[in-house]
Amino acid sequence: MGILRWLAVILIIFWLLGLGFNIGGGLIHILIVIAVIVFIFDIIGGRR
């Protein structure tokens, strides 16, 4: 896995933890959006 995929996985884990423990508020959803964007960029960049 590339560094971008690891970053996306870590952000998704933090997002899930935040949802499970009800911490972080809106920041949790911002993290998941960032993770999805990073993951999409990694997939698109990996095909070149």
mmCIF file of the N, C-alpha and C atoms, coordinates in Angstrom:
data_MODEL
# 
_entry.id   MODEL 
# 
loop_
_atom_site.group_PDB 
_atom_site.id 
_atom_site.type_symbol 
_atom_site.label_atom_id 
_atom_site.label_alt_id 
_atom_site.label_comp_id 
_atom_site.label_asym_id 
_atom_site.label_entity_id 
_atom_site.label_seq_id 
_atom_site.pdbx_PDB_ins_code 
_atom_site.Cartn_x 
_atom_site.Cartn_y 
_atom_site.Cartn_z 
_atom_site.occupancy 
_atom_site.B_iso_or_equiv 
_atom_site.pdbx_formal_charge 
_atom_site.auth_seq_id 
_atom_site.auth_comp_id 
_atom_site.auth_asym_id 
_atom_site.auth_atom_id 
_atom_site.pdbx_PDB_model_num 
ATOM 1   N N  . MET A 1 1  ? 0.831   -1.193 0.000   1.00 0.00 ? 1  MET A N  1 
ATOM 2   C CA . MET A 1 1  ? 0.000   0.000  0.000   1.00 0.00 ? 1  MET A CA 1 
ATOM 3   C C  . MET A 1 1  ? 0.868   1.246  0.000   1.00 0.00 ? 1  MET A C  1 
ATOM 4   N N  . GLY A 1 2  ? 0.403   2.239  -0.715  1.00 0.00 ? 2  GLY A N  1 
ATOM 5   C CA . GLY A 1 2  ? 1.108   3.508  -0.741  1.00 0.00 ? 2  GLY A CA 1 
ATOM 6   C C  . GLY A 1 2  ? 0.791   4.326  0.503   1.00 0.00 ? 2  GLY A C  1 
ATOM 7   N N  . ILE A 1 3  ? 1.554   5.387  0.678   1.00 0.00 ? 3  ILE A N  1 
ATOM 8   C CA . ILE A 1 3  ? 1.380   6.239  1.856   1.00 0.00 ? 3  ILE A CA 1 
ATOM 9   C C  . ILE A 1 3  ? 0.001   6.882  1.879   1.00 0.00 ? 3  ILE A C  1 
ATOM 10  N N  . LEU A 1 4  ? -0.553  7.197  0.719   1.00 0.00 ? 4  LEU A N  1 
ATOM 11  C CA . LEU A 1 4  ? -1.880  7.807  0.683   1.00 0.00 ? 4  LEU A CA 1 
ATOM 12  C C  . LEU A 1 4  ? -2.956  6.838  1.151   1.00 0.00 ? 4  LEU A C  1 
ATOM 13  N N  . ARG A 1 5  ? -2.814  5.563  0.799   1.00 0.00 ? 5  ARG A N  1 
ATOM 14  C CA . ARG A 1 5  ? -3.796  4.579  1.255   1.00 0.00 ? 5  ARG A CA 1 
ATOM 15  C C  . ARG A 1 5  ? -3.708  4.383  2.757   1.00 0.00 ? 5  ARG A C  1 
ATOM 16  N N  . TRP A 1 6  ? -2.478  4.368  3.305   1.00 0.00 ? 6  TRP A N  1 
ATOM 17  C CA . TRP A 1 6  ? -2.326  4.240  4.759   1.00 0.00 ? 6  TRP A CA 1 
ATOM 18  C C  . TRP A 1 6  ? -2.959  5.432  5.468   1.00 0.00 ? 6  TRP A C  1 
ATOM 19  N N  . LEU A 1 7  ? -2.756  6.617  4.908   1.00 0.00 ? 7  LEU A N  1 
ATOM 20  C CA . LEU A 1 7  ? -3.341  7.818  5.500   1.00 0.00 ? 7  LEU A CA 1 
ATOM 21  C C  . LEU A 1 7  ? -4.869  7.731  5.476   1.00 0.00 ? 7  LEU A C  1 
ATOM 22  N N  . ALA A 1 8  ? -5.431  7.276  4.366   1.00 0.00 ? 8  ALA A N  1 
ATOM 23  C CA . ALA A 1 8  ? -6.877  7.135  4.253   1.00 0.00 ? 8  ALA A CA 1 
ATOM 24  C C  . ALA A 1 8  ? -7.405  6.116  5.261   1.00 0.00 ? 8  ALA A C  1 
ATOM 25  N N  . VAL A 1 9  ? -6.701  5.003  5.414   1.00 0.00 ? 9  VAL A N  1 
ATOM 26  C CA . VAL A 1 9  ? -7.132  3.971  6.360   1.00 0.00 ? 9  VAL A CA 1 
ATOM 27  C C  . VAL A 1 9  ? -7.100  4.509  7.786   1.00 0.00 ? 9  VAL A C  1 
ATOM 28  N N  . ILE A 1 10 ? -6.045  5.235  8.146   1.00 0.00 ? 10 ILE A N  1 
ATOM 29  C CA . ILE A 1 10 ? -5.933  5.808  9.486   1.00 0.00 ? 10 ILE A CA 1 
ATOM 30  C C  . ILE A 1 10 ? -7.065  6.803  9.737   1.00 0.00 ? 10 ILE A C  1 
ATOM 31  N N  . LEU A 1 11 ? -7.361  7.648  8.757   1.00 0.00 ? 11 LEU A N  1 
ATOM 32  C CA . LEU A 1 11 ? -8.446  8.612  8.914   1.00 0.00 ? 11 LEU A CA 1 
ATOM 33  C C  . LEU A 1 11 ? -9.802  7.924  9.073   1.00 0.00 ? 11 LEU A C  1 
ATOM 34  N N  . ILE A 1 12 ? -10.015 6.843  8.325   1.00 0.00 ? 12 ILE A N  1 
ATOM 35  C CA . ILE A 1 12 ? -11.273 6.105  8.441   1.00 0.00 ? 12 ILE A CA 1 
ATOM 36  C C  . ILE A 1 12 ? -11.390 5.463  9.821   1.00 0.00 ? 12 ILE A C  1 
ATOM 37  N N  . ILE A 1 13 ? -10.284 4.933  10.345  1.00 0.00 ? 13 ILE A N  1 
ATOM 38  C CA . ILE A 1 13 ? -10.296 4.348  11.693  1.00 0.00 ? 13 ILE A CA 1 
ATOM 39  C C  . ILE A 1 13 ? -10.642 5.404  12.730  1.00 0.00 ? 13 ILE A C  1 
ATOM 40  N N  . PHE A 1 14 ? -10.018 6.589  12.629  1.00 0.00 ? 14 PHE A N  1 
ATOM 41  C CA . PHE A 1 14 ? -10.334 7.663  13.564  1.00 0.00 ? 14 PHE A CA 1 
ATOM 42  C C  . PHE A 1 14 ? -11.797 8.079  13.457  1.00 0.00 ? 14 PHE A C  1 
ATOM 43  N N  . TRP A 1 15 ? -12.317 8.088  12.223  1.00 0.00 ? 15 TRP A N  1 
ATOM 44  C CA . TRP A 1 15 ? -13.712 8.443  12.017  1.00 0.00 ? 15 TRP A CA 1 
ATOM 45  C C  . TRP A 1 15 ? -14.631 7.441  12.700  1.00 0.00 ? 15 TRP A C  1 
ATOM 46  N N  . LEU A 1 16 ? -14.342 6.145  12.518  1.00 0.00 ? 16 LEU A N  1 
ATOM 47  C CA . LEU A 1 16 ? -15.168 5.113  13.145  1.00 0.00 ? 16 LEU A CA 1 
ATOM 48  C C  . LEU A 1 16 ? -15.101 5.192  14.661  1.00 0.00 ? 16 LEU A C  1 
ATOM 49  N N  . LEU A 1 17 ? -13.900 5.450  15.209  1.00 0.00 ? 17 LEU A N  1 
ATOM 50  C CA . LEU A 1 17 ? -13.761 5.602  16.653  1.00 0.00 ? 17 LEU A CA 1 
ATOM 51  C C  . LEU A 1 17 ? -14.561 6.807  17.151  1.00 0.00 ? 17 LEU A C  1 
ATOM 52  N N  . GLY A 1 18 ? -14.523 7.883  16.403  1.00 0.00 ? 18 GLY A N  1 
ATOM 53  C CA . GLY A 1 18 ? -15.263 9.081  16.776  1.00 0.00 ? 18 GLY A CA 1 
ATOM 54  C C  . GLY A 1 18 ? -16.761 8.858  16.761  1.00 0.00 ? 18 GLY A C  1 
ATOM 55  N N  . LEU A 1 19 ? -17.243 8.085  15.789  1.00 0.00 ? 19 LEU A N  1 
ATOM 56  C CA . LEU A 1 19 ? -18.673 7.781  15.742  1.00 0.00 ? 19 LEU A CA 1 
ATOM 57  C C  . LEU A 1 19 ? -19.065 6.868  16.902  1.00 0.00 ? 19 LEU A C  1 
ATOM 58  N N  . GLY A 1 20 ? -18.198 5.907  17.203  1.00 0.00 ? 20 GLY A N  1 
ATOM 59  C CA . GLY A 1 20 ? -18.501 4.952  18.264  1.00 0.00 ? 20 GLY A CA 1 
ATOM 60  C C  . GLY A 1 20 ? -18.538 5.581  19.643  1.00 0.00 ? 20 GLY A C  1 
ATOM 61  N N  . PHE A 1 21 ? -17.671 6.535  19.889  1.00 0.00 ? 21 PHE A N  1 
ATOM 62  C CA . PHE A 1 21 ? -17.585 7.148  21.212  1.00 0.00 ? 21 PHE A CA 1 
ATOM 63  C C  . PHE A 1 21 ? -18.209 8.545  21.267  1.00 0.00 ? 21 PHE A C  1 
ATOM 64  N N  . ASN A 1 22 ? -18.818 8.978  20.161  1.00 0.00 ? 22 ASN A N  1 
ATOM 65  C CA . ASN A 1 22 ? -19.489 10.279 20.087  1.00 0.00 ? 22 ASN A CA 1 
ATOM 66  C C  . ASN A 1 22 ? -18.578 11.437 20.490  1.00 0.00 ? 22 ASN A C  1 
ATOM 67  N N  . ILE A 1 23 ? -17.381 11.454 19.920  1.00 0.00 ? 23 ILE A N  1 
ATOM 68  C CA . ILE A 1 23 ? -16.455 12.555 20.179  1.00 0.00 ? 23 ILE A CA 1 
ATOM 69  C C  . ILE A 1 23 ? -16.095 13.230 18.867  1.00 0.00 ? 23 ILE A C  1 
ATOM 70  N N  . GLY A 1 24 ? -15.694 14.465 18.932  1.00 0.00 ? 24 GLY A N  1 
ATOM 71  C CA . GLY A 1 24 ? -15.190 15.150 17.756  1.00 0.00 ? 24 GLY A CA 1 
ATOM 72  C C  . GLY A 1 24 ? -16.204 15.997 17.014  1.00 0.00 ? 24 GLY A C  1 
ATOM 73  N N  . GLY A 1 25 ? -17.464 15.703 17.125  1.00 0.00 ? 25 GLY A N  1 
ATOM 74  C CA . GLY A 1 25 ? -18.481 16.494 16.450  1.00 0.00 ? 25 GLY A CA 1 
ATOM 75  C C  . GLY A 1 25 ? -18.306 16.497 14.941  1.00 0.00 ? 25 GLY A C  1 
ATOM 76  N N  . GLY A 1 26 ? -18.334 17.679 14.357  1.00 0.00 ? 26 GLY A N  1 
ATOM 77  C CA . GLY A 1 26 ? -18.221 17.824 12.909  1.00 0.00 ? 26 GLY A CA 1 
ATOM 78  C C  . GLY A 1 26 ? -16.861 17.464 12.361  1.00 0.00 ? 26 GLY A C  1 
ATOM 79  N N  . LEU A 1 27 ? -15.844 17.510 13.212  1.00 0.00 ? 27 LEU A N  1 
ATOM 80  C CA . LEU A 1 27 ? -14.487 17.170 12.769  1.00 0.00 ? 27 LEU A CA 1 
ATOM 81  C C  . LEU A 1 27 ? -14.411 15.738 12.260  1.00 0.00 ? 27 LEU A C  1 
ATOM 82  N N  . ILE A 1 28 ? -15.178 14.842 12.855  1.00 0.00 ? 28 ILE A N  1 
ATOM 83  C CA . ILE A 1 28 ? -15.168 13.444 12.462  1.00 0.00 ? 28 ILE A CA 1 
ATOM 84  C C  . ILE A 1 28 ? -15.608 13.306 11.001  1.00 0.00 ? 28 ILE A C  1 
ATOM 85  N N  . HIS A 1 29 ? -16.637 14.045 10.621  1.00 0.00 ? 29 HIS A N  1 
ATOM 86  C CA . HIS A 1 29 ? -17.136 13.941 9.257   1.00 0.00 ? 29 HIS A CA 1 
ATOM 87  C C  . HIS A 1 29 ? -16.170 14.589 8.265   1.00 0.00 ? 29 HIS A C  1 
ATOM 88  N N  . ILE A 1 30 ? -15.486 15.612 8.691   1.00 0.00 ? 30 ILE A N  1 
ATOM 89  C CA . ILE A 1 30 ? -14.459 16.222 7.837   1.00 0.00 ? 30 ILE A CA 1 
ATOM 90  C C  . ILE A 1 30 ? -13.339 15.224 7.592   1.00 0.00 ? 30 ILE A C  1 
ATOM 91  N N  . LEU A 1 31 ? -12.956 14.451 8.612   1.00 0.00 ? 31 LEU A N  1 
ATOM 92  C CA . LEU A 1 31 ? -11.912 13.438 8.456   1.00 0.00 ? 31 LEU A CA 1 
ATOM 93  C C  . LEU A 1 31 ? -12.304 12.385 7.431   1.00 0.00 ? 31 LEU A C  1 
ATOM 94  N N  . ILE A 1 32 ? -13.547 11.933 7.454   1.00 0.00 ? 32 ILE A N  1 
ATOM 95  C CA . ILE A 1 32 ? -13.951 10.900 6.503   1.00 0.00 ? 32 ILE A CA 1 
ATOM 96  C C  . ILE A 1 32 ? -13.985 11.450 5.081   1.00 0.00 ? 32 ILE A C  1 
ATOM 97  N N  . VAL A 1 33 ? -14.382 12.694 4.923   1.00 0.00 ? 33 VAL A N  1 
ATOM 98  C CA . VAL A 1 33 ? -14.369 13.309 3.589   1.00 0.00 ? 33 VAL A CA 1 
ATOM 99  C C  . VAL A 1 33 ? -12.935 13.397 3.067   1.00 0.00 ? 33 VAL A C  1 
ATOM 100 N N  . ILE A 1 34 ? -12.016 13.807 3.922   1.00 0.00 ? 34 ILE A N  1 
ATOM 101 C CA . ILE A 1 34 ? -10.604 13.882 3.528   1.00 0.00 ? 34 ILE A CA 1 
ATOM 102 C C  . ILE A 1 34 ? -10.086 12.494 3.171   1.00 0.00 ? 34 ILE A C  1 
ATOM 103 N N  . ALA A 1 35 ? -10.439 11.483 3.964   1.00 0.00 ? 35 ALA A N  1 
ATOM 104 C CA . ALA A 1 35 ? -9.984  10.119 3.697   1.00 0.00 ? 35 ALA A CA 1 
ATOM 105 C C  . ALA A 1 35 ? -10.492 9.615  2.351   1.00 0.00 ? 35 ALA A C  1 
ATOM 106 N N  . VAL A 1 36 ? -11.742 9.886  2.051   1.00 0.00 ? 36 VAL A N  1 
ATOM 107 C CA . VAL A 1 36 ? -12.308 9.437  0.775   1.00 0.00 ? 36 VAL A CA 1 
ATOM 108 C C  . VAL A 1 36 ? -11.626 10.145 -0.393  1.00 0.00 ? 36 VAL A C  1 
ATOM 109 N N  . ILE A 1 37 ? -11.378 11.444 -0.256  1.00 0.00 ? 37 ILE A N  1 
ATOM 110 C CA . ILE A 1 37 ? -10.703 12.193 -1.319  1.00 0.00 ? 37 ILE A CA 1 
ATOM 111 C C  . ILE A 1 37 ? -9.294  11.656 -1.542  1.00 0.00 ? 37 ILE A C  1 
ATOM 112 N N  . VAL A 1 38 ? -8.564  11.408 -0.456  1.00 0.00 ? 38 VAL A N  1 
ATOM 113 C CA . VAL A 1 38 ? -7.200  10.864 -0.569  1.00 0.00 ? 38 VAL A CA 1 
ATOM 114 C C  . VAL A 1 38 ? -7.238  9.497  -1.229  1.00 0.00 ? 38 VAL A C  1 
ATOM 115 N N  . PHE A 1 39 ? -8.174  8.653  -0.843  1.00 0.00 ? 39 PHE A N  1 
ATOM 116 C CA . PHE A 1 39 ? -8.282  7.317  -1.417  1.00 0.00 ? 39 PHE A CA 1 
ATOM 117 C C  . PHE A 1 39 ? -8.586  7.379  -2.906  1.00 0.00 ? 39 PHE A C  1 
ATOM 118 N N  . ILE A 1 40 ? -9.477  8.270  -3.313  1.00 0.00 ? 40 ILE A N  1 
ATOM 119 C CA . ILE A 1 40 ? -9.815  8.417  -4.735  1.00 0.00 ? 40 ILE A CA 1 
ATOM 120 C C  . ILE A 1 40 ? -8.609  8.913  -5.526  1.00 0.00 ? 40 ILE A C  1 
ATOM 121 N N  . PHE A 1 41 ? -7.896  9.906  -4.988  1.00 0.00 ? 41 PHE A N  1 
ATOM 122 C CA . PHE A 1 41 ? -6.699  10.388 -5.676  1.00 0.00 ? 41 PHE A CA 1 
ATOM 123 C C  . PHE A 1 41 ? -5.658  9.278  -5.810  1.00 0.00 ? 41 PHE A C  1 
ATOM 124 N N  . ASP A 1 42 ? -5.527  8.436  -4.801  1.00 0.00 ? 42 ASP A N  1 
ATOM 125 C CA . ASP A 1 42 ? -4.554  7.350  -4.850  1.00 0.00 ? 42 ASP A CA 1 
ATOM 126 C C  . ASP A 1 42 ? -4.941  6.319  -5.908  1.00 0.00 ? 42 ASP A C  1 
ATOM 127 N N  . ILE A 1 43 ? -6.222  6.016  -5.995  1.00 0.00 ? 43 ILE A N  1 
ATOM 128 C CA . ILE A 1 43 ? -6.670  5.047  -6.999  1.00 0.00 ? 43 ILE A CA 1 
ATOM 129 C C  . ILE A 1 43 ? -6.477  5.603  -8.409  1.00 0.00 ? 43 ILE A C  1 
ATOM 130 N N  . ILE A 1 44 ? -6.861  6.857  -8.615  1.00 0.00 ? 44 ILE A N  1 
ATOM 131 C CA . ILE A 1 44 ? -6.710  7.469  -9.930  1.00 0.00 ? 44 ILE A CA 1 
ATOM 132 C C  . ILE A 1 44 ? -5.229  7.603  -10.304 1.00 0.00 ? 44 ILE A C  1 
ATOM 133 N N  . GLY A 1 45 ? -4.405  8.032  -9.368  1.00 0.00 ? 45 GLY A N  1 
ATOM 134 C CA . GLY A 1 45 ? -2.969  8.182  -9.632  1.00 0.00 ? 45 GLY A CA 1 
ATOM 135 C C  . GLY A 1 45 ? -2.271  6.858  -9.821  1.00 0.00 ? 45 GLY A C  1 
ATOM 136 N N  . GLY A 1 46 ? -2.767  5.786  -9.214  1.00 0.00 ? 46 GLY A N  1 
ATOM 137 C CA . GLY A 1 46 ? -2.142  4.469  -9.328  1.00 0.00 ? 46 GLY A CA 1 
ATOM 138 C C  . GLY A 1 46 ? -2.357  3.821  -10.676 1.00 0.00 ? 46 GLY A C  1 
ATOM 139 N N  . ARG A 1 47 ? -3.351  4.259  -11.411 1.00 0.00 ? 47 ARG A N  1 
ATOM 140 C CA . ARG A 1 47 ? -3.644  3.655  -12.720 1.00 0.00 ? 47 ARG A CA 1 
ATOM 141 C C  . ARG A 1 47 ? -2.756  4.208  -13.817 1.00 0.00 ? 47 ARG A C  1 
ATOM 142 N N  . ARG A 1 48 ? -2.087  5.319  -13.568 1.00 0.00 ? 48 ARG A N  1 
ATOM 143 C CA . ARG A 1 48 ? -1.264  5.922  -14.620 1.00 0.00 ? 48 ARG A CA 1 
ATOM 144 C C  . ARG A 1 48 ? -0.007  5.134  -14.864 1.00 0.00 ? 48 ARG A C  1 
# 
